[in-house]
Amino acid sequence: MKTDFDSKLDAQLDARDKRRCKADDRAYEKLERQFDDAEQMIGELCREGAAVFYVCPTPRIYREAPDRLSLTSYLIRNRYV
């Protein structure tokens, strides 16, 4: 048999769960936007028949990598996107 205290506790726990889910959704959407922005900044070169990816986030910084993922994580980690 549920008491008034139990129903208030259940409502409070449900509200916490909803807030946590919304916060997780916002964080996931932000990460998706960052990945999309980083992907747009990455260029591709062909050097000796192999694809080389590059990024130039500021005029003084140039970085190359053999794959897109490392450049994407570099851009996000250093807050260029």
ABEGO torsion letter per residue (X at the ends): XBBAAAAAAAAAAAAAAAAAAAAAAAAAAAAAAAAAAAAAABBBBBBGGBBBBBBBABAABBBBBABAAAAAAAAAAAGAX
